[in-house]
Amino acid sequence: MPLTGVDLGGVRWSETGTRWPAAVDVEELKARSEETPAHSGIWVVRSSGTAAMRDFADLG
């Protein structure tokens, strides 16, 4: 599934444990993320819009 146009704000990820599609620029994603202070190597993507991640999921 392509991630083009998907707001990844709030997604937690790590360089060693997360497998991204080849088209994802991990360095660019890292620039849009903040490393969690309590867990070195775990990153959280900063929100880029107003939609919450749950808005993309079918919760019905």
Biopython code that builds the backbone (N, CA, C, O; Angstrom):
import numpy as np
from Bio.PDB.StructureBuilder import StructureBuilder

atoms = [
    (1, "MET", "N", (0.849, -1.183, 0.000)),
    (1, "MET", "CA", (0.000, 0.000, 0.000)),
    (1, "MET", "C", (0.887, 1.237, 0.000)),
    (1, "MET", "O", (1.720, 1.393, 0.893)),
    (2, "PRO", "N", (0.729, 2.107, -0.968)),
    (2, "PRO", "CA", (1.518, 3.343, -0.983)),
    (2, "PRO", "C", (1.090, 4.267, 0.153)),
    (2, "PRO", "O", (-0.077, 4.297, 0.544)),
    (3, "LEU", "N", (2.049, 5.014, 0.670)),
    (3, "LEU", "CA", (1.769, 5.928, 1.771)),
    (3, "LEU", "C", (1.629, 7.369, 1.314)),
    (3, "LEU", "O", (1.519, 8.277, 2.138)),
    (4, "THR", "N", (1.633, 7.585, 0.007)),
    (4, "THR", "CA", (1.508, 8.934, -0.533)),
    (4, "THR", "C", (0.196, 9.560, -0.073)),
    (4, "THR", "O", (-0.878, 8.990, -0.265)),
    (5, "GLY", "N", (0.295, 10.725, 0.528)),
    (5, "GLY", "CA", (-0.892, 11.456, 0.961)),
    (5, "GLY", "C", (-1.440, 11.031, 2.311)),
    (5, "GLY", "O", (-2.419, 11.611, 2.780)),
    (6, "VAL", "N", (-0.838, 10.033, 2.952)),
    (6, "VAL", "CA", (-1.299, 9.577, 4.261)),
    (6, "VAL", "C", (-0.595, 10.384, 5.344)),
    (6, "VAL", "O", (0.630, 10.507, 5.341)),
    (7, "ASP", "N", (-1.383, 10.934, 6.273)),
    (7, "ASP", "CA", (-0.810, 11.673, 7.392)),
    (7, "ASP", "C", (-0.315, 10.665, 8.417)),
    (7, "ASP", "O", (-1.117, 9.959, 9.027)),
    (8, "LEU", "N", (0.984, 10.591, 8.612)),
    (8, "LEU", "CA", (1.573, 9.642, 9.552)),
    (8, "LEU", "C", (1.749, 10.238, 10.944)),
    (8, "LEU", "O", (2.377, 9.626, 11.808)),
    (9, "GLY", "N", (1.198, 11.433, 11.164)),
    (9, "GLY", "CA", (1.330, 12.102, 12.459)),
    (9, "GLY", "C", (0.941, 11.196, 13.609)),
    (9, "GLY", "O", (-0.141, 10.609, 13.608)),
    (10, "GLY", "N", (1.828, 11.081, 14.596)),
    (10, "GLY", "CA", (1.576, 10.271, 15.776)),
    (10, "GLY", "C", (2.069, 8.842, 15.676)),
    (10, "GLY", "O", (2.051, 8.112, 16.667)),
    (11, "VAL", "N", (2.512, 8.426, 14.489)),
    (11, "VAL", "CA", (2.996, 7.050, 14.323)),
    (11, "VAL", "C", (4.348, 6.901, 15.016)),
    (11, "VAL", "O", (5.247, 7.720, 14.829)),
    (12, "ARG", "N", (4.480, 5.841, 15.823)),
    (12, "ARG", "CA", (5.746, 5.517, 16.489)),
    (12, "ARG", "C", (6.478, 4.522, 15.608)),
    (12, "ARG", "O", (5.872, 3.591, 15.077)),
    (13, "TRP", "N", (7.796, 4.720, 15.449)),
    (13, "TRP", "CA", (8.577, 3.830, 14.600)),
    (13, "TRP", "C", (10.013, 3.779, 15.076)),
    (13, "TRP", "O", (10.445, 4.631, 15.852)),
    (14, "SER", "N", (10.759, 2.780, 14.612)),
    (14, "SER", "CA", (12.180, 2.686, 14.927)),
    (14, "SER", "C", (12.944, 2.322, 13.664)),
    (14, "SER", "O", (12.405, 1.695, 12.752)),
    (15, "GLU", "N", (14.209, 2.725, 13.627)),
    (15, "GLU", "CA", (15.034, 2.426, 12.457)),
    (15, "GLU", "C", (15.302, 0.933, 12.328)),
    (15, "GLU", "O", (15.439, 0.421, 11.217)),
    (16, "THR", "N", (15.378, 0.240, 13.442)),
    (16, "THR", "CA", (15.717, -1.180, 13.398)),
    (16, "THR", "C", (14.506, -2.091, 13.326)),
    (16, "THR", "O", (14.622, -3.221, 12.850)),
    (17, "GLY", "N", (13.352, -1.638, 13.783)),
    (17, "GLY", "CA", (12.203, -2.523, 13.855)),
    (17, "GLY", "C", (11.072, -2.239, 12.888)),
    (17, "GLY", "O", (10.166, -3.060, 12.746)),
    (18, "THR", "N", (11.102, -1.090, 12.215)),
    (18, "THR", "CA", (10.027, -0.725, 11.302)),
    (18, "THR", "C", (10.480, -0.953, 9.871)),
    (18, "THR", "O", (11.554, -0.509, 9.466)),
    (19, "ARG", "N", (9.654, -1.645, 9.116)),
    (19, "ARG", "CA", (9.940, -1.875, 7.695)),
    (19, "ARG", "C", (9.030, -0.980, 6.871)),
    (19, "ARG", "O", (7.813, -1.161, 6.847)),
    (20, "TRP", "N", (9.637, -0.013, 6.196)),
    (20, "TRP", "CA", (8.897, 0.922, 5.351)),
    (20, "TRP", "C", (8.980, 0.465, 3.904)),
    (20, "TRP", "O", (9.930, -0.221, 3.526)),
    (21, "PRO", "N", (7.984, 0.842, 3.080)),
    (21, "PRO", "CA", (8.096, 0.570, 1.645)),
    (21, "PRO", "C", (9.350, 1.258, 1.090)),
    (21, "PRO", "O", (9.803, 2.263, 1.637)),
    (22, "ALA", "N", (9.900, 0.720, 0.018)),
    (22, "ALA", "CA", (11.136, 1.243, -0.562)),
    (22, "ALA", "C", (11.033, 2.718, -0.932)),
    (22, "ALA", "O", (12.042, 3.423, -0.929)),
    (23, "ALA", "N", (9.844, 3.193, -1.247)),
    (23, "ALA", "CA", (9.668, 4.585, -1.667)),
    (23, "ALA", "C", (9.754, 5.581, -0.520)),
    (23, "ALA", "O", (9.839, 6.784, -0.764)),
    (24, "VAL", "N", (9.733, 5.111, 0.730)),
    (24, "VAL", "CA", (9.783, 6.016, 1.892)),
    (24, "VAL", "C", (11.229, 6.437, 2.135)),
    (24, "VAL", "O", (12.123, 5.600, 2.263)),
    (25, "ASP", "N", (11.440, 7.749, 2.196)),
    (25, "ASP", "CA", (12.751, 8.312, 2.514)),
    (25, "ASP", "C", (12.855, 8.390, 4.040)),
    (25, "ASP", "O", (12.317, 9.307, 4.658)),
    (26, "VAL", "N", (13.544, 7.430, 4.633)),
    (26, "VAL", "CA", (13.622, 7.331, 6.093)),
    (26, "VAL", "C", (14.300, 8.556, 6.701)),
    (26, "VAL", "O", (13.915, 8.987, 7.788)),
    (27, "GLU", "N", (15.282, 9.116, 6.041)),
    (27, "GLU", "CA", (15.948, 10.320, 6.570)),
    (27, "GLU", "C", (14.991, 11.508, 6.590)),
    (27, "GLU", "O", (15.018, 12.310, 7.523)),
    (28, "GLU", "N", (14.147, 11.625, 5.570)),
    (28, "GLU", "CA", (13.155, 12.707, 5.531)),
    (28, "GLU", "C", (12.116, 12.474, 6.627)),
    (28, "GLU", "O", (11.684, 13.417, 7.290)),
    (29, "LEU", "N", (11.717, 11.211, 6.815)),
    (29, "LEU", "CA", (10.760, 10.881, 7.862)),
    (29, "LEU", "C", (11.347, 11.191, 9.239)),
    (29, "LEU", "O", (10.651, 11.688, 10.124)),
    (30, "LYS", "N", (12.613, 10.896, 9.405)),
    (30, "LYS", "CA", (13.281, 11.194, 10.675)),
    (30, "LYS", "C", (13.285, 12.701, 10.933)),
    (30, "LYS", "O", (13.133, 13.133, 12.076)),
    (31, "ALA", "N", (13.456, 13.501, 9.882)),
    (31, "ALA", "CA", (13.445, 14.958, 10.024)),
    (31, "ALA", "C", (12.075, 15.460, 10.455)),
    (31, "ALA", "O", (11.965, 16.531, 11.052)),
    (32, "ARG", "N", (11.021, 14.686, 10.155)),
    (32, "ARG", "CA", (9.659, 15.067, 10.545)),
    (32, "ARG", "C", (9.221, 14.388, 11.843)),
    (32, "ARG", "O", (8.055, 14.465, 12.228)),
    (33, "SER", "N", (10.155, 13.730, 12.506)),
    (33, "SER", "CA", (9.840, 12.986, 13.722)),
    (33, "SER", "C", (10.657, 13.501, 14.896)),
    (33, "SER", "O", (11.634, 14.230, 14.728)),
    (34, "GLU", "N", (10.229, 13.101, 16.090)),
    (34, "GLU", "CA", (10.972, 13.419, 17.315)),
    (34, "GLU", "C", (11.309, 12.106, 17.995)),
    (34, "GLU", "O", (10.460, 11.224, 18.121)),
    (35, "GLU", "N", (12.559, 11.982, 18.436)),
    (35, "GLU", "CA", (12.948, 10.786, 19.160)),
    (35, "GLU", "C", (12.363, 10.852, 20.562)),
    (35, "GLU", "O", (12.437, 11.894, 21.213)),
    (36, "THR", "N", (11.788, 9.766, 21.032)),
    (36, "THR", "CA", (11.201, 9.755, 22.366)),
    (36, "THR", "C", (12.305, 9.778, 23.403)),
    (36, "THR", "O", (13.272, 9.024, 23.291)),
    (37, "PRO", "N", (12.180, 10.628, 24.408)),
    (37, "PRO", "CA", (13.249, 10.754, 25.395)),
    (37, "PRO", "C", (13.456, 9.485, 26.224)),
    (37, "PRO", "O", (14.585, 9.178, 26.607)),
    (38, "ALA", "N", (12.396, 8.759, 26.501)),
    (38, "ALA", "CA", (12.510, 7.582, 27.361)),
    (38, "ALA", "C", (13.017, 6.345, 26.619)),
    (38, "ALA", "O", (13.538, 5.418, 27.239)),
    (39, "HIS", "N", (12.867, 6.330, 25.301)),
    (39, "HIS", "CA", (13.230, 5.146, 24.518)),
    (39, "HIS", "C", (14.097, 5.556, 23.342)),
    (39, "HIS", "O", (13.579, 5.906, 22.282)),
    (40, "SER", "N", (15.392, 5.518, 23.516)),
    (40, "SER", "CA", (16.307, 5.873, 22.440)),
    (40, "SER", "C", (16.080, 4.956, 21.248)),
    (40, "SER", "O", (15.984, 3.737, 21.393)),
    (41, "GLY", "N", (15.997, 5.552, 20.080)),
    (41, "GLY", "CA", (15.793, 4.778, 18.865)),
    (41, "GLY", "C", (14.340, 4.649, 18.460)),
    (41, "GLY", "O", (14.042, 4.113, 17.393)),
    (42, "ILE", "N", (13.421, 5.135, 19.299)),
    (42, "ILE", "CA", (12.000, 5.143, 18.968)),
    (42, "ILE", "C", (11.621, 6.566, 18.584)),
    (42, "ILE", "O", (11.900, 7.514, 19.318)),
    (43, "TRP", "N", (10.992, 6.705, 17.442)),
    (43, "TRP", "CA", (10.625, 8.005, 16.901)),
    (43, "TRP", "C", (9.111, 8.128, 16.802)),
    (43, "TRP", "O", (8.412, 7.127, 16.644)),
    (44, "VAL", "N", (8.595, 9.377, 16.897)),
    (44, "VAL", "CA", (7.171, 9.663, 16.714)),
    (44, "VAL", "C", (7.070, 10.756, 15.656)),
    (44, "VAL", "O", (7.666, 11.824, 15.793)),
    (45, "VAL", "N", (6.312, 10.478, 14.602)),
    (45, "VAL", "CA", (6.135, 11.457, 13.525)),
    (45, "VAL", "C", (5.300, 12.617, 14.048)),
    (45, "VAL", "O", (4.226, 12.415, 14.615)),
    (46, "ARG", "N", (5.803, 13.840, 13.852)),
    (46, "ARG", "CA", (5.045, 15.027, 14.247)),
    (46, "ARG", "C", (3.829, 15.178, 13.340)),
    (46, "ARG", "O", (3.892, 14.878, 12.148)),
    (47, "SER", "N", (2.746, 15.636, 13.902)),
    (47, "SER", "CA", (1.520, 15.845, 13.128)),
    (47, "SER", "C", (1.727, 16.934, 12.096)),
    (47, "SER", "O", (2.347, 17.962, 12.366)),
    (48, "SER", "N", (1.193, 16.688, 10.907)),
    (48, "SER", "CA", (1.330, 17.683, 9.841)),
    (48, "SER", "C", (-0.009, 18.294, 9.474)),
    (48, "SER", "O", (-0.074, 19.173, 8.615)),
    (49, "GLY", "N", (-1.074, 17.840, 10.111)),
    (49, "GLY", "CA", (-2.399, 18.353, 9.806)),
    (49, "GLY", "C", (-3.299, 18.226, 11.013)),
    (49, "GLY", "O", (-2.830, 18.027, 12.133)),
    (50, "THR", "N", (-4.595, 18.342, 10.780)),
    (50, "THR", "CA", (-5.538, 18.311, 11.881)),
    (50, "THR", "C", (-6.215, 16.958, 12.043)),
    (50, "THR", "O", (-6.873, 16.730, 13.058)),
    (51, "ALA", "N", (-6.079, 16.062, 11.086)),
    (51, "ALA", "CA", (-6.742, 14.763, 11.166)),
    (51, "ALA", "C", (-6.002, 13.848, 12.129)),
    (51, "ALA", "O", (-4.772, 13.806, 12.143)),
    (52, "ALA", "N", (-6.753, 13.127, 12.921)),
    (52, "ALA", "CA", (-6.162, 12.143, 13.820)),
    (52, "ALA", "C", (-6.011, 10.825, 13.084)),
    (52, "ALA", "O", (-6.727, 10.570, 12.115)),
    (53, "MET", "N", (-5.091, 9.987, 13.530)),
    (53, "MET", "CA", (-4.879, 8.703, 12.891)),
    (53, "MET", "C", (-6.156, 7.875, 12.879)),
    (53, "MET", "O", (-6.396, 7.145, 11.917)),
    (54, "ARG", "N", (-6.985, 7.967, 13.918)),
    (54, "ARG", "CA", (-8.204, 7.175, 13.950)),
    (54, "ARG", "C", (-9.169, 7.569, 12.841)),
    (54, "ARG", "O", (-10.056, 6.792, 12.490)),
    (55, "ASP", "N", (-9.003, 8.792, 12.273)),
    (55, "ASP", "CA", (-9.863, 9.220, 11.169)),
    (55, "ASP", "C", (-9.623, 8.375, 9.923)),
    (55, "ASP", "O", (-10.470, 8.340, 9.031)),
    (56, "PHE", "N", (-8.470, 7.687, 9.847)),
    (56, "PHE", "CA", (-8.152, 6.873, 8.688)),
    (56, "PHE", "C", (-8.554, 5.418, 8.867)),
    (56, "PHE", "O", (-8.454, 4.627, 7.930)),
    (57, "ALA", "N", (-9.006, 5.061, 10.057)),
    (57, "ALA", "CA", (-9.362, 3.672, 10.339)),
    (57, "ALA", "C", (-10.881, 3.503, 10.393)),
    (57, "ALA", "O", (-11.604, 4.407, 10.813)),
    (58, "ASP", "N", (-11.340, 2.357, 9.968)),
    (58, "ASP", "CA", (-12.753, 2.022, 10.068)),
    (58, "ASP", "C", (-12.982, 1.457, 11.465)),
    (58, "ASP", "O", (-12.617, 0.314, 11.740)),
    (59, "LEU", "N", (-13.580, 2.244, 12.344)),
    (59, "LEU", "CA", (-13.786, 1.826, 13.717)),
    (59, "LEU", "C", (-15.164, 1.215, 13.928)),
    (59, "LEU", "O", (-15.531, 0.870, 15.051)),
    (60, "GLY", "N", (-15.938, 1.079, 12.826)),
    (60, "GLY", "CA", (-17.298, 0.542, 12.918)),
    (60, "GLY", "C", (-17.309, -0.875, 13.136)),
    (60, "GLY", "O", (-18.379, -1.476, 13.236)),
]
sb = StructureBuilder()
sb.init_structure("model")
sb.init_model(0)
sb.init_chain("A")
sb.init_seg("    ")
for serial, (resi, resn, name, xyz) in enumerate(atoms, 1):
    if name == "N":
        sb.init_residue(resn, " ", resi, " ")
    sb.init_atom(name, np.array(xyz, "f"), 0.0, 1.0, " ", f" {name:<3s}", serial, name[0])
structure = sb.get_structure()
